[in-house]
Amino acid sequence: MKLITKQKWITWTALLLSLPTAYFFLINILKDQFGVNGPYDATDPILQDLGISESPGWNINLLIFLGPLAALFLSIFQVLRMKWKFTKEQIEFHFAIRRSWFPLLVAAFSISLLAILFLYLLGENCNCQYR
């Protein structure tokens, strides 16, 4: 486990897995909320070629949905230490989080992207009746 925590390329890989989702959110917020169409219009042909309008499968949708999840697992296992001990009387679990700020920030960034995706899922599929 010591070797994994010393390798910064794992954290950079996790960040690179999260960035397409963040960029997709950013260009959609700029277009829908602020009326800035430039970044979306420039990226739309590339996203259409990569299969953004198709159902989720082996296309860009998979990266947008599962990129932050993979990034979370890559970064959280660098800082999370788990120990367990089984005896006849009890089962002990010990968790410790190592203070390595870059993997923790990438994990928090991934969690926030996953939360935004979850809230979007709830809002898009809500059958709420507004008055």
DOROSE-401552 format. One record per residue: residue number from 0; x, y, z of N, C-alpha, C in turn. Coordinates in steps of 0.001 Angstrom, whole numbers, plus 500000, padded with zeros to 6 digits. Last residue first. Layout:
BEGIN
SITE    n      nu      nv      nw     cau     cav     caw      cu      cv      cw
SITE  NUM       X       Y       Z       X       Y       Z       X       Y       Z
...
REM end
This chain:
BEGIN
SITE    n      nu      nv      nw     cau     cav     caw      cu      cv      cw
SITE  130  452390  524224  490887  451186  525051  490725  451517  526365  490126
SITE  129  453814  521200  489692  453984  522555  490216  452726  523348  489974
SITE  128  454146  517929  490408  453203  518886  489812  453388  520231  490479
SITE  127  456710  515637  489607  456136  516609  490525  455214  517556  489757
SITE  126  458137  513440  488758  456779  513643  488258  456025  514604  489168
SITE  125  461518  513515  487864  460519  513826  488871  459163  514063  488210
SITE  124  463665  513146  486226  462655  512092  486261  461568  512328  487303
SITE  123  465265  515371  486627  464813  515056  485266  463660  514055  485281
SITE  122  465851  515289  489369  465094  516399  488796  464523  516103  487424
SITE  121  467347  512896  489643  466104  513094  490381  465236  514188  489748
SITE  120  469480  513446  487891  468641  512268  487682  467309  512412  488400
SITE  119  470555  515682  489147  470013  515816  487796  469093  514640  487480
SITE  118  471440  514478  491489  470383  515497  491555  469752  515737  490194
SITE  117  473420  512796  490373  472285  512227  491087  471133  513225  491178
SITE  116  475214  514678  489304  474567  513701  488427  473337  513091  489084
SITE  115  475952  515928  491695  475266  516703  490652  474560  515766  489683
SITE  114  477243  513791  492937  476056  514382  493563  475265  515197  492544
SITE  113  479399  513418  491205  478408  512350  491351  477123  512870  491995
SITE  112  480731  515830  491676  480213  515537  490338  479159  514431  490381
SITE  111  481392  515479  494380  480501  516579  494000  479933  516357  492595
SITE  110  483119  513287  494181  481870  513151  494937  480894  514262  494553
SITE  109  485200  514481  492738  484445  513374  492150  483109  513168  492861
SITE  108  486084  516338  494646  485624  516796  493332  484776  515720  492656
SITE  107  486913  514585  496654  485811  515519  496916  485230  516058  495616
SITE  106  489043  513324  495282  487898  512531  495759  486699  513432  496038
SITE  105  490712  515511  494911  490175  514817  493732  488976  513963  494126
SITE  104  491287  516074  497590  490582  517063  496773  489987  516435  495521
SITE  103  492668  513730  498306  491419  514084  498991  490609  515104  498202
SITE  102  494939  513807  496619  493925  512760  496435  492600  513059  497144
SITE  101  496043  516280  497796  495671  516185  496392  494689  515032  496132
SITE  100  496574  515801  500555  495542  516740  500125  495126  516584  498680
SITE   99  496665  513399  502756  497312  513686  501485  496298  514519  500701
SITE   98  496390  512174  505537  496286  513564  505105  497171  513800  503885
SITE   97  494513  509181  505557  495825  509809  505511  495683  511224  504973
SITE   96  492157  507923  507651  492331  508693  506416  493659  509427  506509
SITE   95  491210  504750  508846  492052  505931  509002  492189  506598  507636
SITE   94  489212  502476  510585  489417  503253  509369  490278  504464  509704
SITE   93  488777  499296  511838  489442  500571  512059  489663  501236  510701
SITE   92  486654  496969  513305  487024  497650  512076  487651  498989  512443
SITE   91  486281  493889  514947  486762  495259  515008  487123  495757  513607
SITE   90  484037  491832  516444  484630  492141  515146  485022  493610  515191
SITE   89  484137  489612  519306  483836  490853  518596  484512  490901  517228
SITE   88  484616  487079  520367  483683  487967  521042  483267  489177  520197
SITE   87  486458  485794  518775  485223  485083  519120  484176  486017  519692
SITE   86  487538  488224  516323  487758  487355  517483  486448  486635  517765
SITE   85  488989  489844  513658  487884  489004  514073  488316  488153  515269
SITE   84  489786  492999  512564  490227  491882  513389  488983  491143  513860
SITE   83  490949  495256  510052  489889  494544  510748  490479  493348  511474
SITE   82  491659  498388  508677  492140  497225  509424  490930  496556  510053
SITE   81  492316  500605  506063  491332  499790  506760  492040  498625  507443
SITE   80  492841  503852  504917  493460  502664  505499  492386  501912  506281
SITE   79  492718  505991  502210  491935  505246  503187  492693  503994  503626
SITE   78  494192  507101  500166  494243  507743  501478  493516  506964  502567
SITE   77  493842  505614  497917  495190  506071  498213  495303  506630  499629
SITE   76  491183  505195  497631  491968  504076  498138  493427  504435  498345
SITE   75  490339  507587  496525  490009  507316  497927  490840  506157  498486
SITE   74  491173  507569  493827  491747  508527  494771  491479  508167  496227
SITE   73  489821  505463  492584  491270  505589  492442  491872  506506  493505
SITE   72  487148  506019  493265  487797  504810  493772  489317  504896  493671
SITE   71  486798  508460  491901  486600  508380  493339  487309  507156  493912
SITE   70  487206  507689  489265  488138  508643  489884  488016  508609  491402
SITE   69  484980  506084  488876  486315  505475  488814  487344  506384  489470
SITE   68  483064  508142  489112  483033  506990  490014  484391  506282  490033
SITE   67  483660  509918  487020  483818  510353  488416  483802  509197  489421
SITE   66  483146  508045  484822  484449  508674  485048  484624  509158  486473
SITE   65  480536  507223  484407  481395  506392  485253  482781  506975  485507
SITE   64  479271  509282  482866  478618  508661  484010  479596  507971  484955
SITE   63  481137  510028  480910  480486  511064  481710  479842  510467  482960
SITE   62  481817  507540  479815  482842  508336  480486  482221  509408  481373
SITE   61  479356  506823  478734  479960  505975  479759  481044  506726  480515
SITE   60  479005  508769  476798  478104  508738  477957  478677  507898  479094
SITE   59  480757  508154  474744  481135  509228  475669  480230  509261  476905
SITE   58  480294  504568  474669  480508  505860  474026  480845  506890  475102
SITE   57  478991  501955  475030  480427  502178  474923  480693  503442  474127
SITE   56  476137  503469  476435  476802  502253  475977  478289  502527  475961
SITE   55  473127  505188  476662  474417  504865  477294  474928  503501  476848
SITE   54  471921  506115  473361  471708  505588  474709  473060  505223  475322
SITE   53  473157  509133  471753  472732  507739  471781  472487  507297  473219
SITE   52  474264  511603  471878  472802  511546  471767  472277  510117  471759
SITE   51  477010  511177  471957  476357  511762  473131  474834  511621  473070
SITE   50  478936  510041  470177  477727  509319  470563  477007  509867  471768
SITE   49  481041  511325  468985  481368  510364  470033  480141  509652  470603
SITE   48  479713  513092  467319  480504  512018  466715  480858  510933  467729
SITE   47  478666  514772  469293  477750  513996  468449  478485  512846  467764
SITE   46  481014  515910  470282  480202  515057  471158  479211  514224  470360
SITE   45  481784  517385  468034  482666  516324  468544  481871  515357  469421
SITE   44  479641  519211  467782  479931  518240  466716  480832  517083  467177
SITE   43  479804  520578  470422  478675  519735  470035  478986  518792  468877
SITE   42  481832  522393  470861  482038  521018  471299  480955  520077  470789
SITE   41  480881  524823  469915  482168  524332  469428  482367  522852  469749
SITE   40  478523  525126  471338  478452  524990  469885  479763  524479  469291
SITE   39  479572  525397  473929  478703  524274  473599  478660  524046  472095
SITE   38  481089  527783  473779  481739  526501  474104  480883  525290  473742
SITE   37  478937  529686  472823  480191  529390  472140  480826  528062  472493
SITE   36  476693  530527  474199  476576  529348  473340  477902  528890  472746
SITE   35  475583  531701  477015  476871  531687  476318  476914  530403  475492
SITE   34  473352  531849  478674  473211  532212  477271  474519  532297  476503
SITE   33  473283  530965  481265  473879  532273  481016  473815  532710  479559
SITE   32  471942  528490  481273  471672  529483  482305  472163  530887  481964
SITE   31  472670  527013  478948  471281  527055  479408  471006  528192  480381
SITE   30  475493  527456  478528  474503  527614  477459  473100  527845  478017
SITE   29  476705  527035  481022  476938  528285  480297  475888  528521  479224
SITE   28  475799  524440  481511  475360  525533  482390  475560  526877  481703
SITE   27  477163  523082  479453  475699  523076  479490  475151  524179  480395
SITE   26  479827  523507  480099  479314  524039  478826  477798  524041  478793
SITE   25  479919  522269  482693  480238  523679  482502  479654  524225  481208
SITE   24  479335  519558  482199  478464  520369  483054  478666  521852  482792
SITE   23  481565  518948  480592  480215  518792  480053  479212  519601  480873
SITE   22  483621  519368  482434  483549  520201  481229  482153  520134  480612
SITE   21  483051  517332  484272  483009  518727  484705  482905  519664  483501
SITE   20  483449  515104  482606  482146  515342  483220  482009  516790  483656
SITE   19  486196  515347  481966  485166  515412  480922  483766  515671  481463
SITE   18  487462  515173  484645  487395  516424  483890  486394  516435  482737
SITE   17  487683  512632  485740  486598  513506  486186  486421  514742  485307
SITE   16  489951  511528  484631  488683  510829  484445  487488  511695  484830
SITE   15  491896  513267  485574  491598  513264  484139  490308  512506  483820
SITE   14  491928  512485  488264  491476  513825  487903  491110  513901  486424
SITE   13  492988  509907  487978  491654  510089  488546  491098  511467  488198
SITE   12  495512  510558  487002  494595  509762  486174  493167  509916  486672
SITE   11  496522  511863  489250  496348  512616  488006  495424  511876  487046
SITE   10  496603  509679  490991  495716  510802  491292  495486  511654  490050
SITE    9  498531  508171  489690  497198  507594  489922  496194  508711  490203
SITE    8  500799  509688  489746  500143  509522  488464  498761  508900  488623
SITE    7  501993  509669  492218  501052  510745  491944  500313  510551  490633
SITE    6  502738  507254  494394  502634  507466  492956  501559  508504  492666
SITE    5  502594  506745  497087  503686  507592  496626  503558  507945  495146
SITE    4  500532  504954  497457  500345  506313  497945  501427  507252  497459
SITE    3  501572  502589  496402  500465  503247  495720  500329  504697  496181
SITE    2  503517  501847  498254  503916  502194  496895  502819  502952  496161
SITE    1  502043  501178  500541  502915  502345  500566  503300  502786  499158
SITE    0  500826  498804  500000  500000  500000  500000  500862  501248  500000
REM end
